[in-house]
């Protein structure tokens, strides 16, 4: 019985940590989208790279609207 209580406490602690981390990622994505729209060219490039790594679907339209496409030529 005590093992179930320990597992439940661990699960709840993990759930709390995940729920606390989610708004931070959402805020970061919003900040990066603002950098993408209003930043200098080098800031926009870094924001586009970061948004690509995060993979949030909110960034798709701003990336397309901003025509932020970077190609590496061989």
JODA-V330952 format. One record per pair of residues at least 6 apart in sequence whose C-alpha atoms are under 8 Angstrom apart, sorted by the first residue. I is the first residue (numbers start at 0). J is the second residue. D is the distance in whole Angstrom. If there is no record, write none. Layout:
I_J_D, I_J_D
//
This chain:
28_50_7, 28_55_7, 28_58_8, 31_46_5, 31_47_8, 31_49_8, 31_50_7, 32_46_7, 32_50_8, 32_58_7, 32_61_7, 34_42_7, 34_43_6, 34_46_6, 35_42_7, 35_43_4, 35_44_8, 35_46_6, 35_47_7, 35_61_8, 35_62_8, 35_65_7, 36_43_7, 36_61_7, 36_65_7, 37_43_8, 43_67_8, 44_67_8, 44_69_8, 47_62_7, 47_67_7, 50_58_7, 62_68_8
//
